[in-house]
Amino acid sequence: FSYNTLSSVPAGSSDVFNIDPKTGEITLKDALDFEEVRSYEIQIEARDKGTPPLSGHCSVELEVLDVND
């Protein structure tokens, strides 16, 4: 399989997350700030290596918690 990000909400938030194209593991590129954005939604596509290749899509929703309060 190969994984990639199709879109994200809010716009431009795909720069905050990294998706490993081989495993699909999602990691942070930088710290998240609860005061700036409280939730994210990422649309992800998984594609196999068949002939023809088949794909599936999912939505990952992330809620940011305020650890200072």
C-alpha positions, -999 to +999 in steps of 0.1 A: +000+000+000+009+036-003-007+064+017-011+101+011-030+131+023-058+143+000-070+173+020-071+188+054-093+212+075-084+238+084-068+246+050-030+243+052-030+221+082-014+193+062+019+211+069+013+202+106+011+164+101+033+139+083+020+106+069+044+078+062+037+067+026+045+031+034+029+025+068+002+052+070+015+063+104+005+099+112+030+120+132+033+157+141+058+179+125+055+205+152+036+211+185-002+219+183-017+249+200-051+245+215-056+283+215-051+284+177-069+253+164-090+229+185-097+202+159-083+189+126-098+167+099-075+149+074-087+130+043-063+101+036-061+078+006-046+043+007-037+027-027-025-008-034+000-020-060-024-041-080-031-039-117-052-018-119-044-002-085-074+001-061-078+028-035-097+035-003-103+067+015-108+076+052-113+107+073-091+111+104-105+136+130-082+149+157-093+169+188-066+190+205-068+190+243-056+219+265-031+203+288-025+236+307-060+237+323 
